[in-house]
Amino acid sequence: MFMFKLLLKNAFRHKLRTLLTMVGLVVAIAAFGFLRTIIDAWYAGADATSSVRLVTRNAVSLVFPLPLSYAERIRGVDGVTGVSWSNWFGSVYGSERNFFPQFAVDPESYINLYPEFIFNEGERRAFLLDRQGAVAGRKLADTYGWKVGDQIALRGTIYPGTWTFTLRAIYDGADAKTDTSRFFFHWKYLSESVRKSGNSRAADQVGAYVVRIANPDDAALVSQRVDAIFKNSQGETLTETEQAFQLSFVSMSEQILLAVSAVSYVILVIILAVMANTMTMTARERTAEYATLKALGFQPGFVVRLLFGESLLIALIGGAIGILLTYPLAAGFKQASGNLFPVVAVSDTTVLLQVGAAIIVGLIAAAWPAWKMARIDIVGGLRHVA
């Protein structure tokens, strides 16, 4: 307790300098955590994937559809325990800014492949029975104030016209990583509407298949089996794990993520320089005091502990405030980004990185002045004038 009081008193002996240093630490640690949270949000879709789900798409590109007839052939592949399909719908709700993932799906098989989507059983049955019914995730429903029974009008971009759905169910996530910003409805409703428009060929095509496998260790083998069936056909397939499928989208902005990650560490290097300067000035001003302590019989290790303790105290106080500020920053980003990112949350890993960064800054900043003061000559130190 005595040591802590001594460190606290020393840390705030020069109040203005200490407070300015802490402000820099707060900004740096909060910015570091905020940038790491953005990176985590970018990878959230991939992190929330299941190891027992595969995605089968057209080998040329995702924009090219596959025949509906592929479903039964995929279902017959050894190791496959479930198959569903979906089409990216692509529409806007009111303003062009209101973007969210929308899919036309085979309802029952699709829901069965996503046990992390938690439904009210009554709402789930109502959705399955209503051909014009739709489902929204809790985050999406909260964003637009939707409730079960509402009529939702979407303006199609890929499929022109105004499409009106009745919201029959709102699903919750099994955990914080579950994407609850999706909107999906009956694939047959889309297919029938496309057929009525005169495009019967497009009515029997799907964007991608979702495949459940019995053993996640067999993902590569099952993928090869599926793709082998359609080899040399007009619609060759590429089957990959759900995580690999999600990461293919993330890779499009990989350079941006690397830049954001680099900036987060550059910020720490800058504040390290500021902190090191503060501790060096502190040690220089107290040279005579440290020499006096050594003259009184205190070992060099005591002086080292004083400097490291003071540096760590300043770093940890600033770091703690910075960590606390990260949460409202992340909440503000979540609100501003709308449904662009399915999950925005400050992870435990990010907090640990922030704590580690504060400790490292505190230790490195005190290393040089501590080494120098531990080796100070008593006579020379007593003659020093700050």
C-alpha positions in Angstrom: 0.0 0.0 0.0 2.9 2.4 0.9 4.5 1.7 -2.5 1.2 2.3 -4.4 0.7 5.7 -2.6 4.3 6.6 -3.4 3.9 5.7 -7.0 0.6 7.6 -7.2 2.1 10.7 -5.7 5.1 10.6 -8.0 2.9 10.1 -11.1 0.9 13.2 -10.4 3.8 15.4 -9.1 3.7 17.2 -12.5 0.0 17.1 -13.0 -0.3 18.8 -16.4 2.4 16.6 -18.0 0.9 13.5 -16.6 -2.7 14.4 -17.6 -1.6 15.2 -21.2 0.3 11.9 -21.4 -2.8 10.1 -20.1 -5.0 11.8 -22.7 -2.7 10.6 -25.4 -2.8 7.1 -24.0 -6.6 7.2 -23.8 -6.9 8.3 -27.4 -4.4 5.7 -28.6 -5.8 2.7 -26.7 -9.4 3.7 -27.6 -8.4 4.1 -31.3 -6.5 0.8 -31.2 -9.5 -1.0 -29.8 -12.0 0.7 -32.2 -9.9 -0.2 -35.2 -9.5 -3.8 -34.1 -13.3 -3.9 -33.6 -13.9 -2.8 -37.2 -11.5 -5.5 -38.4 -13.4 -8.1 -36.3 -16.7 -6.8 -37.7 -15.3 -7.4 -41.2 -14.5 -11.0 -40.3 -17.7 -11.6 -38.3 -19.5 -13.4 -41.1 -16.6 -15.9 -41.5 -16.2 -16.4 -37.8 -19.8 -17.3 -37.3 -19.9 -20.0 -40.0 -20.5 -23.7 -39.3 -17.9 -26.4 -40.0 -20.7 -28.7 -41.2 -22.0 -26.4 -43.9 -20.6 -26.2 -47.5 -21.6 -23.8 -50.2 -21.9 -24.9 -53.8 -21.9 -22.2 -56.5 -21.2 -21.8 -60.2 -17.5 -22.4 -60.8 -17.3 -19.3 -63.1 -18.8 -16.8 -60.7 -21.4 -16.4 -58.1 -23.5 -14.2 -60.5 -24.1 -17.2 -62.7 -27.0 -19.4 -61.5 -27.3 -23.2 -61.2 -30.2 -25.5 -62.2 -32.7 -26.5 -59.5 -32.2 -30.1 -60.7 -28.8 -30.2 -59.0 -30.4 -30.4 -55.6 -31.4 -34.1 -55.8 -28.0 -35.1 -57.2 -26.1 -33.2 -54.4 -28.4 -34.8 -51.8 -27.4 -38.3 -53.1 -23.6 -37.6 -52.5 -22.1 -39.8 -49.8 -21.6 -37.7 -46.6 -24.3 -35.2 -47.4 -27.1 -35.0 -44.8 -29.0 -31.9 -46.0 -29.4 -29.6 -49.0 -31.1 -26.2 -49.4 -30.8 -23.3 -51.8 -31.1 -19.6 -52.1 -31.1 -16.7 -54.5 -29.7 -13.3 -53.7 -32.7 -11.0 -54.2 -31.3 -7.5 -54.3 -33.7 -4.7 -53.5 -34.0 -1.6 -51.5 -36.4 -0.7 -48.6 -37.5 2.9 -49.1 -34.1 4.7 -49.5 -31.1 3.5 -51.5 -29.2 3.6 -48.2 -31.3 0.9 -46.6 -29.2 -2.1 -47.6 -29.5 -5.5 -46.0 -29.0 -9.2 -47.0 -32.1 -10.6 -48.8 -32.5 -14.1 -50.0 -35.2 -16.2 -51.6 -34.8 -19.6 -49.9 -36.4 -23.0 -49.7 -37.9 -22.3 -46.3 -38.1 -25.5 -44.3 -34.8 -27.0 -45.5 -33.0 -23.7 -45.2 -34.1 -23.1 -41.6 -33.2 -26.7 -40.7 -29.6 -26.0 -41.9 -29.3 -23.0 -39.5 -30.0 -24.2 -36.0 -28.4 -20.9 -34.7 -31.5 -19.1 -35.9 -33.9 -19.2 -32.9 -37.6 -19.0 -33.8 -40.9 -18.8 -32.0 -42.5 -22.0 -33.1 -45.8 -20.4 -33.9 -44.1 -17.7 -36.0 -42.0 -20.4 -37.7 -45.1 -22.4 -38.7 -46.9 -19.2 -39.9 -43.9 -18.4 -42.2 -43.8 -21.9 -43.7 -47.6 -21.8 -44.5 -47.6 -18.3 -46.1 -46.2 -18.3 -49.6 -45.8 -14.5 -49.4 -44.5 -14.5 -45.9 -41.0 -13.4 -44.9 -38.5 -13.6 -42.0 -36.3 -11.0 -40.6 -33.5 -11.1 -38.0 -33.9 -9.3 -34.7 -31.3 -6.7 -35.5 -32.9 -5.9 -38.9 -36.4 -5.7 -37.3 -35.2 -3.4 -34.6 -33.4 -1.2 -37.1 -36.6 -0.5 -39.1 -39.1 -0.9 -36.3 -40.8 -4.0 -37.9 -43.0 -6.3 -36.0 -44.7 -9.6 -36.9 -47.7 -9.0 -39.2 -46.2 -5.9 -40.9 -46.4 -5.4 -44.6 -42.9 -4.8 -46.1 -42.6 -3.4 -49.5 -39.2 -3.8 -51.3 -38.3 -2.2 -54.6 -36.5 -4.8 -56.7 -33.2 -4.1 -58.5 -32.3 -7.5 -59.9 -36.0 -8.4 -60.1 -37.8 -5.2 -61.1 -41.1 -4.1 -59.5 -42.5 -3.6 -56.0 -42.5 -6.8 -53.9 -44.7 -6.9 -50.9 -44.2 -9.4 -48.1 -45.9 -10.1 -44.8 -43.4 -10.4 -41.9 -44.4 -13.7 -40.3 -41.4 -14.3 -38.0 -38.5 -12.6 -36.4 -35.5 -14.8 -35.4 -33.0 -14.3 -32.7 -29.4 -15.5 -32.6 -28.1 -18.4 -30.5 -25.1 -16.2 -29.5 -23.7 -12.8 -30.1 -21.9 -13.9 -33.3 -25.1 -15.0 -35.1 -26.1 -12.8 -38.0 -29.5 -11.4 -37.2 -29.6 -8.9 -40.1 -30.9 -11.2 -42.8 -34.2 -11.1 -44.6 -35.5 -14.1 -46.4 -38.7 -15.4 -48.0 -40.1 -18.3 -50.1 -38.0 -19.2 -53.2 -41.2 -20.6 -54.8 -42.8 -17.1 -54.6 -39.9 -15.6 -56.5 -39.8 -18.5 -59.0 -43.6 -18.3 -59.8 -43.3 -14.5 -60.2 -40.4 -14.9 -62.6 -42.2 -17.6 -64.5 -45.3 -15.3 -64.9 -43.1 -12.6 -66.4 -42.3 -15.0 -69.2 -38.8 -16.1 -68.2 -39.5 -19.8 -67.5 -35.8 -20.8 -67.7 -34.7 -18.4 -65.0 -37.6 -19.6 -62.8 -35.9 -22.9 -62.2 -32.5 -21.6 -61.3 -30.8 -20.9 -58.0 -27.9 -18.8 -56.9 -26.2 -21.2 -54.6 -26.7 -24.4 -52.6 -26.1 -24.8 -48.9 -25.0 -28.3 -48.1 -24.8 -29.9 -44.7 -22.3 -32.7 -44.1 -22.1 -35.4 -41.5 -18.5 -35.0 -40.6 -16.6 -31.7 -40.8 -13.4 -33.6 -41.3 -14.7 -34.8 -44.7 -15.4 -31.2 -46.0 -12.7 -31.4 -48.7 -13.7 -34.9 -49.7 -17.4 -34.2 -50.0 -16.6 -31.0 -51.9 -14.6 -33.0 -54.5 -17.4 -35.5 -54.8 -20.0 -32.8 -55.4 -17.9 -31.0 -58.0 -17.0 -34.2 -59.8 -20.7 -34.9 -60.5 -21.0 -31.7 -62.5 -17.5 -31.7 -64.1 -17.6 -30.9 -67.9 -21.3 -29.9 -67.6 -22.7 -26.5 -68.8 -22.9 -25.5 -65.1 -19.7 -26.7 -63.4 -19.7 -26.1 -59.7 -17.2 -24.9 -57.0 -17.9 -26.3 -53.5 -16.1 -24.9 -50.5 -16.7 -24.6 -46.8 -19.0 -21.8 -45.6 -16.1 -20.1 -44.0 -14.0 -20.1 -47.2 -17.1 -18.8 -49.1 -17.4 -15.9 -46.6 -13.7 -15.1 -46.7 -13.8 -14.8 -50.4 -15.8 -11.6 -49.9 -13.5 -10.4 -47.2 -10.5 -10.9 -49.5 -11.8 -8.3 -51.9 -11.0 -5.6 -49.3 -7.9 -7.3 -47.8 -5.7 -4.3 -48.6 -8.0 -2.0 -46.7 -7.9 -4.3 -43.7 -4.1 -4.5 -43.8 -4.0 -0.7 -43.9 -6.4 -0.4 -40.9 -4.4 -2.9 -38.9 -1.2 -1.1 -39.7 -2.6 2.2 -38.6 -3.8 0.7 -35.3 -0.2 -0.4 -34.5 1.3 2.9 -35.7 -0.9 4.7 -33.2 0.6 2.6 -30.4 4.2 3.3 -31.6 3.5 7.1 -31.6 2.1 7.1 -28.0 5.0 4.9 -26.9 7.4 7.7 -28.1 5.3 10.2 -26.1 5.3 8.1 -23.0 9.0 7.4 -23.3 9.6 11.1 -23.5 7.5 11.7 -20.4 9.4 9.1 -18.3 12.8 10.4 -19.6 11.9 13.9 -18.5 10.7 12.6 -15.1 13.9 10.7 -14.5 16.0 13.6 -15.5 14.2 16.0 -13.1 14.6 13.5 -10.2 18.2 12.5 -10.7 19.3 14.1 -7.5 16.5 12.3 -5.6 17.5 8.9 -7.0 21.1 9.6 -6.1 20.0 10.5 -2.6 18.1 7.3 -2.3 21.2 5.3 -3.3 23.3 7.3 -0.8 20.9 6.3 1.9 21.4 2.7 1.1 18.5 1.9 -1.2 19.5 -0.6 -3.9 19.4 0.2 -7.6 16.5 -2.2 -7.9 14.3 0.1 -5.8 14.9 3.0 -8.1 14.1 0.7 -11.1 10.8 -0.4 -9.4 9.9 3.2 -8.8 10.3 4.2 -12.5 8.6 1.0 -13.9 5.8 1.3 -11.3 5.1 4.9 -12.1 5.2 4.3 -15.9 2.9 1.3 -15.6 0.5 3.2 -13.3 0.1 6.0 -15.8 -0.2 3.5 -18.7 -2.8 1.3 -17.0 -5.0 4.3 -15.9 -4.9 5.7 -19.4 -5.4 2.3 -20.9 -8.4 1.5 -18.6 -10.2 4.8 -19.6 -9.4 4.0 -23.3 -10.9 0.5 -23.0 -14.1 2.0 -21.4 -14.3 4.5 -24.3 -14.0 1.7 -26.9 -17.6 0.5 -26.1 -19.5 3.7 -26.9 -17.3 4.1 -30.0 -18.2 0.6 -31.2 -21.9 1.3 -30.4 -21.8 4.5 -32.4 -20.1 2.7 -35.3 -22.7 -0.1 -35.2 -25.5 2.5 -35.4 -23.9 4.5 -38.2 -23.1 1.4 -40.3 -26.6 0.0 -40.1 -26.8 -3.5 -41.5 -23.5 -3.3 -43.4 -21.8 -5.4 -40.7 -23.9 -8.3 -39.2 -22.0 -8.2 -35.8 -20.2 -5.2 -34.3 -19.0 -5.9 -30.7 -15.8 -5.4 -28.7 -14.4 -8.8 -28.3 -12.5 -10.2 -25.3 -9.5 -10.6 -27.5 -9.6 -6.9 -28.4 -9.7 -6.0 -24.7 -6.8 -8.3 -23.9 -4.8 -6.7 -26.7 -5.6 -3.2 -25.3 -4.5 -4.3 -21.9 -1.3 -5.9 -23.3 -0.6 -2.8 -25.4 -0.9 -0.5 -22.3 1.4 -2.7 -20.3 4.0 -3.0 -23.1 4.0 0.8 -23.6 4.4 1.3 -19.8 7.3 -1.2 -19.7 9.2 0.0 -22.8 8.8 3.7 -21.9 10.5 3.2 -18.5 13.2 0.8 -19.7 15.8 3.4 -20.7 15.4 5.9 -17.8 15.3 3.0 -15.3 18.5 1.5 -16.7 20.2 4.9 -16.6 19.1 5.8 -13.1 20.1 2.4 -11.8 23.6 3.1 -12.9 23.8 6.7 -11.8 26.9 7.9 -9.9 25.9 9.2 -6.4 28.2 12.2 -6.5 27.3 13.1 -10.0 23.7 12.7 -9.3 23.7 14.9 -6.2 25.4 17.6 -8.2 22.7 17.4 -10.9 20.4 20.4 -11.4 17.1 19.6 -13.1 
